[in-house]
């Protein structure tokens, strides 16, 4: 198993997924334009919903890209992790809307797995990650995300724990 690489990628995943939450807390509704522009899918429900913002995606891309060299990885790896993590997050939101769940509602597993799985798969060849590395990375991210969300809720960084 590639423990050091997994640790670095988990740090980037934390940056990718945590920076939009912190940006929201700092900026409030400033620059919080929904990425779907309010578009509705054929089922009449929002495509992603109002909590997925252009600001959040841009902050994630910027912070994670700039954070990568600080932990010994290339800028492009940071960008890849952020972009694929945001793609996973958008997929989760899209699916949650199809299931009739409200924006920011809890969907354990669906809220964590795609945003970890997509980046780990995208980085697989760059770091020779094995299937066990990918599964372990997803599991660690899942447990960490669930546990840290309660801490972030208590610190008032999150609106609700997941």
BAFI-3210 file (N, C-alpha, C; in Angstrom, 3 decimals, decimal comma, padded with zeros to 6 digits):
// residues 162
n [1|2|3|4|5|6|7|8|9|10|11|12|13|14|15|16|17|18|19|20|21|22|23|24|25|26|27|28|29|30|31|32|33|34|35|36|37|38|39|40|41|42|43|44|45|46|47|48|49|50|51|52|53|54|55|56|57|58|59|60|61|62|63|64|65|66|67|68|69|70|71|72|73|74|75|76|77|78|79|80|81|82|83|84|85|86|87|88|89|90|91|92|93|94|95|96|97|98|99|100|101|102|103|104|105|106|107|108|109|110|111|112|113|114|115|116|117|118|119|120|121|122|123|124|125|126|127|128|129|130|131|132|133|134|135|136|137|138|139|140|141|142|143|144|145|146|147|148|149|150|151|152|153|154|155|156|157|158|159|160|161|162]
n.u [000,845|000,439|001,146|002,155|001,611|-001,175|-001,829|-001,052|-002,834|-005,252|-005,073|-005,220|-007,803|-009,237|-008,730|-009,932|-012,622|-013,198|-012,539|-014,589|-016,630|-015,542|-015,104|-017,753|-018,560|-016,963|-017,540|-020,284|-023,220|-022,057|-020,955|-022,125|-023,267|-025,432|-024,166|-025,647|-027,253|-029,897|-031,239|-033,579|-034,017|-035,324|-037,168|-038,249|-037,042|-034,314|-031,172|-028,635|-028,892|-029,088|-026,912|-024,593|-022,141|-020,636|-018,608|-017,790|-016,732|-014,657|-013,064|-012,326|-010,803|-008,712|-007,549|-006,821|-005,119|-003,056|-002,304|-001,151|001,736|002,736|002,677|004,363|003,545|002,748|001,414|-000,459|-001,482|-002,882|-004,839|-006,107|-007,111|-008,875|-010,672|-011,797|-012,853|-014,781|-016,385|-017,339|-018,759|-020,715|-022,034|-023,083|-024,868|-026,566|-027,712|-028,940|-030,907|-032,457|-033,433|-035,137|-034,214|-033,511|-031,445|-028,249|-029,020|-028,705|-027,039|-025,707|-022,709|-023,306|-022,759|-020,035|-018,469|-018,298|-016,854|-014,394|-013,691|-013,571|-011,297|-009,232|-009,252|-008,615|-006,010|-004,740|-002,967|-000,847|000,349|000,626|-001,400|-003,043|-005,951|-006,603|-005,431|-007,103|-009,628|-009,049|-008,353|-010,822|-012,374|-011,067|-011,385|-014,185|-014,828|-013,373|-014,566|-017,207|-016,776|-015,349|-017,220|-019,030|-017,462|-016,889|-019,462|-019,993|-018,112|-019,279|-018,735|-019,986|-023,376|-024,930|-024,350|-022,916]
n.v [-001,181|002,280|004,330|006,951|008,396|008,078|009,499|012,096|012,503|012,346|014,617|016,558|015,961|016,739|019,484|020,133|019,552|020,848|023,565|025,002|025,033|026,531|028,911|029,652|030,168|032,350|034,227|034,280|034,796|036,085|036,138|033,680|032,138|029,768|026,860|025,606|027,582|027,737|026,004|023,520|019,986|017,441|016,212|018,207|018,991|020,771|020,920|020,652|022,156|024,923|024,960|024,201|025,966|028,329|029,770|027,978|025,805|027,116|028,078|025,651|024,511|026,411|026,538|023,850|023,299|025,139|024,201|021,703|021,725|022,420|020,146|018,514|017,689|017,990|020,962|020,286|017,860|018,639|020,218|018,243|016,531|018,304|019,011|016,525|015,722|017,704|017,094|014,597|015,429|017,027|015,069|013,566|015,466|015,822|013,240|013,106|015,094|013,827|011,740|013,100|014,409|017,132|020,081|020,021|017,995|014,981|012,137|009,485|008,041|008,436|011,107|011,133|009,121|009,360|011,805|011,160|008,794|009,379|011,221|009,544|007,424|008,881|009,607|007,245|006,008|007,851|007,527|004,845|003,518|000,908|-001,253|-001,782|000,418|002,457|001,689|001,718|004,433|005,651|004,621|005,648|008,387|008,538|007,810|009,786|012,117|011,886|011,906|014,346|016,157|016,471|017,781|020,128|021,119|021,725|023,712|025,593|025,759|024,232|023,915|021,796|018,554|015,685]
n.w [000,000|-000,657|001,512|002,178|-000,162|-000,245|002,074|001,302|-000,840|000,517|002,083|000,074|-000,847|001,386|001,368|-001,089|-000,614|001,760|001,517|000,006|001,935|004,010|002,624|002,173|004,786|005,401|003,341|003,189|001,407|-000,678|-003,975|-004,432|-006,645|-008,021|-009,572|-011,488|-012,386|-011,656|-013,263|-014,232|-014,257|-016,498|-014,885|-013,425|-011,108|-009,461|-011,214|-009,857|-007,524|-005,138|-003,368|-004,590|-005,831|-008,120|-006,954|-004,904|-006,389|-007,805|-005,663|-004,510|-006,626|-006,825|-004,163|-003,687|-005,830|-005,326|-002,858|-003,274|-003,997|-001,505|-000,035|-001,348|-003,902|-007,417|-009,006|-010,982|-010,093|-007,832|-009,075|-010,626|-008,609|-007,284|-009,379|-010,122|-007,702|-007,263|-009,451|-008,636|-006,383|-007,572|-009,070|-006,966|-005,876|-008,072|-008,239|-005,706|-005,994|-007,936|-006,426|-004,877|-002,626|-000,468|-001,075|000,479|002,152|004,098|002,897|003,502|002,466|-000,329|-000,188|000,309|-001,034|-004,051|-004,274|-003,289|-004,579|-007,395|-007,663|-006,650|-008,462|-010,753|-010,188|-010,152|-012,111|-012,150|-009,684|-009,383|-007,978|-006,267|-006,414|-003,801|-002,518|-003,499|-002,493|000,255|000,566|-000,053|002,043|004,322|003,839|003,906|006,613|007,985|006,972|007,917|010,713|011,060|010,131|012,187|014,098|012,635|012,446|015,122|015,449|013,983|011,264|009,428|008,291|009,104|010,563|008,864]
ca.u [000,000|001,163|000,634|002,512|000,840|-002,571|-001,918|-001,004|-004,079|-006,321|-004,946|-005,781|-009,258|-009,755|-008,703|-010,913|-013,986|-013,363|-012,382|-015,861|-017,387|-014,930|-015,392|-019,146|-018,626|-016,297|-018,149|-021,750|-023,840|-021,316|-020,469|-022,670|-024,159|-025,545|-023,467|-026,641|-028,006|-031,320|-031,802|-034,300|-033,871|-036,602|-038,094|-038,747|-036,212|-033,062|-030,105|-027,764|-029,415|-028,443|-025,714|-023,423|-021,919|-019,439|-017,597|-017,288|-015,886|-013,443|-012,249|-011,765|-009,751|-007,596|-006,912|-006,224|-003,991|-001,974|-001,905|-000,398|003,194|003,070|002,825|005,276|002,942|002,707|000,192|-001,440|-002,140|-003,870|-005,937|-006,799|-007,864|-009,995|-011,651|-012,522|-013,626|-015,961|-017,243|-018,013|-019,710|-021,836|-022,784|-023,859|-025,987|-027,486|-028,447|-029,798|-032,077|-033,301|-034,086|-036,050|-033,621|-033,288|-030,043|-027,530|-029,554|-027,764|-027,141|-024,453|-022,095|-023,427|-022,126|-018,586|-017,755|-017,884|-015,864|-013,097|-013,422|-013,176|-009,892|-008,313|-009,164|-007,917|-004,590|-004,277|-001,770|000,248|000,986|000,565|-002,286|-003,709|-007,363|-006,644|-005,166|-008,300|-010,662|-008,610|-008,480|-012,251|-012,836|-010,496|-012,051|-015,563|-014,847|-012,890|-015,576|-018,336|-016,344|-015,001|-018,397|-019,604|-016,596|-017,109|-020,786|-019,846|-017,328|-020,128|-018,241|-021,012|-024,739|-025,433|-023,376|-023,267]
ca.v [000,000|003,546|005,111|008,377|008,967|008,168|010,610|013,341|012,635|012,630|016,042|017,312|015,768|017,586|020,857|020,259|019,507|021,751|024,983|025,676|025,207|027,660|030,109|030,028|030,732|033,654|035,146|034,250|034,600|036,835|035,334|032,322|031,853|028,328|026,422|025,213|028,769|027,538|025,102|022,328|018,805|017,048|015,792|019,410|019,302|021,451|020,070|020,377|022,860|026,202|024,860|023,959|027,290|028,605|030,152|026,779|025,057|027,898|028,076|024,304|024,377|027,289|026,141|022,517|023,426|025,825|023,395|020,505|021,843|022,542|018,791|017,758|017,219|018,983|021,755|019,590|016,832|019,371|020,583|017,007|016,096|019,235|018,922|015,254|015,721|018,531|016,318|013,615|016,155|017,417|013,854|013,270|016,418|015,486|012,032|013,445|015,795|012,825|010,968|013,994|014,915|018,581|020,499|019,899|016,914|013,906|010,876|008,837|007,272|009,216|012,399|011,024|008,185|009,865|012,880|010,537|007,759|009,963|011,663|008,422|006,737|009,763|009,623|005,857|005,722|008,765|007,062|003,377|003,098|-000,375|-001,249|-001,700|001,821|003,241|001,331|002,220|005,887|005,983|004,282|006,624|009,657|008,408|007,859|011,114|013,118|011,757|012,348|015,767|016,997|016,788|018,808|021,361|021,613|022,343|024,937|026,441|025,848|023,544|024,198|020,579|017,447|014,610]
ca.w [000,000|-000,789|002,642|002,081|-001,273|000,201|003,028|000,529|-001,594|001,474|002,432|-001,049|-000,822|002,467|000,862|-002,169|-000,092|002,891|001,188|-000,290|003,183|004,716|001,829|002,445|006,131|005,369|002,383|003,229|000,093|-001,689|-005,107|-004,302|-007,762|-008,256|-010,782|-012,496|-012,777|-011,386|-014,281|-013,758|-015,100|-017,103|-013,819|-012,769|-009,942|-009,814|-011,736|-008,709|-006,360|-004,836|-002,525|-005,453|-006,408|-008,912|-005,966|-004,250|-007,315|-008,065|-004,444|-004,406|-007,640|-006,473|-002,898|-003,815|-006,762|-004,618|-001,710|-003,681|-003,822|-000,088|000,513|-002,203|-005,146|-008,492|-009,152|-011,814|-009,279|-007,038|-009,967|-010,968|-007,431|-007,055|-010,471|-010,065|-006,464|-007,516|-010,354|-007,789|-005,539|-008,431|-009,355|-005,751|-005,805|-009,156|-007,832|-004,566|-006,525|-008,603|-005,366|-004,176|-001,390|-000,468|-001,068|001,749|002,976|004,390|002,155|003,890|001,391|-001,558|000,060|000,481|-001,908|-005,368|-004,212|-002,999|-005,582|-008,685|-007,649|-006,460|-009,754|-011,690|-009,815|-010,062|-012,919|-011,781|-008,449|-009,371|-006,899|-006,453|-006,040|-002,329|-002,187|-003,807|-001,514|001,569|000,527|000,044|003,393|005,255|003,582|004,381|008,079|008,382|006,607|008,842|012,037|011,044|009,894|013,505|014,668|011,887|012,835|016,453|015,266|013,137|009,902|008,638|008,727|009,772|010,452|007,915]
c.u [000,889|000,692|000,928|001,711|-000,622|-002,762|-001,926|-002,318|-005,260|-006,274|-005,544|-007,299|-009,907|-009,781|-009,806|-012,330|-014,239|-013,308|-013,687|-016,700|-016,855|-015,179|-016,817|-019,264|-018,023|-017,084|-019,673|-022,313|-023,131|-020,718|-021,008|-023,693|-024,218|-024,903|-024,442|-027,495|-029,503|-032,010|-032,478|-034,110|-035,253|-037,629|-038,663|-037,965|-034,946|-032,016|-029,171|-028,303|-028,570|-027,160|-024,452|-023,183|-020,642|-018,300|-016,975|-016,346|-014,581|-012,510|-011,576|-010,605|-008,511|-006,842|-006,191|-005,020|-002,795|-001,457|-001,022|001,117|003,629|003,232|003,626|004,690|002,898|001,370|-000,877|-002,144|-003,202|-005,082|-006,769|-007,665|-009,076|-011,072|-012,463|-013,331|-014,896|-016,921|-018,012|-019,066|-020,934|-022,682|-023,656|-025,072|-027,029|-028,350|-029,388|-031,042|-033,016|-034,059|-035,036|-035,516|-033,331|-031,792|-029,475|-028,114|-028,527|-028,072|-025,810|-023,965|-022,127|-022,768|-020,599|-017,885|-017,373|-016,793|-014,496|-012,715|-012,917|-011,717|-008,902|-008,168|-008,396|-006,411|-003,950|-002,997|-000,593|001,027|001,005|-000,280|-002,936|-005,187|-007,517|-006,372|-006,423|-009,406|-010,300|-008,747|-009,922|-012,774|-012,334|-011,186|-013,474|-015,638|-014,425|-013,944|-016,760|-017,948|-016,058|-016,209|-019,072|-018,784|-016,834|-018,480|-020,696|-019,061|-018,066|-019,535|-019,218|-022,392|-025,355|-024,393|-023,866|-022,876]
c.v [001,243|004,529|006,602|009,051|009,106|009,318|011,948|013,560|012,920|014,074|016,897|017,162|016,623|019,051|021,077|020,350|020,460|023,222|025,656|025,938|026,418|028,964|030,589|030,700|032,133|034,658|035,205|033,970|035,371|035,880|033,908|032,022|030,338|027,939|026,027|026,391|028,643|026,618|023,904|021,203|018,431|016,599|016,979|019,821|020,028|020,461|019,657|020,989|024,068|026,093|024,534|025,232|027,362|028,973|028,924|025,979|025,808|027,917|026,717|024,114|025,182|026,786|024,798|022,545|024,083|025,026|022,210|020,657|021,951|021,181|017,885|017,196|018,351|019,728|020,961|018,460|017,493|019,744|019,355|016,515|017,002|019,070|017,630|015,127|016,543|017,831|015,260|014,251|016,573|016,197|013,478|014,178|016,128|014,282|012,313|014,198|014,802|011,975|011,822|014,524|016,410|018,895|020,472|018,825|015,791|012,673|010,154|007,908|008,047|010,579|012,311|010,220|008,779|010,940|012,395|009,556|008,352|010,441|010,507|007,616|007,572|009,782|008,233|005,610|006,612|008,257|005,542|002,862|001,762|-000,228|-001,140|-000,273|002,674|002,958|001,878|003,741|006,334|005,730|005,291|007,977|009,631|008,571|009,246|012,185|013,079|012,287|013,852|016,662|017,362|017,875|020,146|021,961|022,321|023,645|025,958|026,708|025,183|023,903|023,022|019,481|016,407|013,285]
c.w [000,000|000,284|002,529|000,969|-000,892|001,173|002,288|-000,222|-000,670|001,961|001,320|-001,112|000,256|002,050|-000,167|-001,628|001,059|002,533|000,762|000,956|003,944|003,959|002,064|003,805|006,145|004,523|002,441|001,853|-001,025|-002,715|-005,103|-005,403|-007,980|-009,593|-011,881|-012,958|-012,546|-012,387|-013,634|-014,773|-015,646|-016,071|-013,045|-011,540|-010,396|-010,315|-010,604|-007,424|-006,007|-004,013|-003,321|-006,254|-007,234|-007,966|-005,319|-005,138|-007,563|-006,856|-004,279|-005,381|-007,260|-005,244|-003,048|-004,753|-006,068|-003,427|-002,069|-003,501|-002,357|000,589|-000,432|-003,482|-006,166|-008,497|-009,895|-011,065|-008,392|-007,861|-010,336|-009,807|-007,209|-008,122|-010,382|-008,776|-006,625|-008,474|-009,567|-006,913|-006,349|-008,809|-008,158|-005,649|-006,874|-008,759|-006,663|-005,026|-007,210|-007,584|-004,539|-002,859|-001,527|-000,545|000,351|002,667|003,079|003,542|002,379|002,786|000,094|-001,404|000,092|-000,621|-003,269|-005,304|-003,761|-004,103|-006,899|-008,675|-007,496|-007,749|-010,769|-011,436|-009,831|-010,854|-012,532|-010,570|-008,315|-008,202|-007,250|-006,106|-004,522|-001,868|-002,375|-002,786|-000,129|001,628|000,653|001,454|004,415|005,087|004,134|005,898|008,562|008,135|007,576|010,224|012,071|010,821|011,220|014,203|013,968|012,192|014,180|016,386|014,397|011,758|008,930|009,191|009,466|009,613|009,445|008,470]
res [x|x|x|x|x|x|x|x|x|x|x|x|x|x|x|x|x|x|x|x|x|x|x|x|x|x|x|x|x|x|x|x|x|x|x|x|x|x|x|x|x|x|x|x|x|x|x|x|x|x|x|x|x|x|x|x|x|x|x|x|x|x|x|x|x|x|x|x|x|x|x|x|x|x|x|x|x|x|x|x|x|x|x|x|x|x|x|x|x|x|x|x|x|x|x|x|x|x|x|x|x|x|x|x|x|x|x|x|x|x|x|x|x|x|x|x|x|x|x|x|x|x|x|x|x|x|x|x|x|x|x|x|x|x|x|x|x|x|x|x|x|x|x|x|x|x|x|x|x|x|x|x|x|x|x|x|x|x|x|x|x|x]
***
